[in-house]
Amino acid sequence: MSDAMGEKQKVVLTALERKADSDLNEIKARTTRVRTRKSSEQDCQ
């Protein structure tokens, strides 16, 4: 019984970790885009 619970928690944990990873990658991509946009604006000035 407790083993099954532990396995279930592990699965939930990995799913959450995967979601956190994809969220992190999305944030990184967004900040990179913003950074490149800002630097190109500075180039124009």
Order of alpha helices (4+ residues) and beta strands (2+ residues): alpha
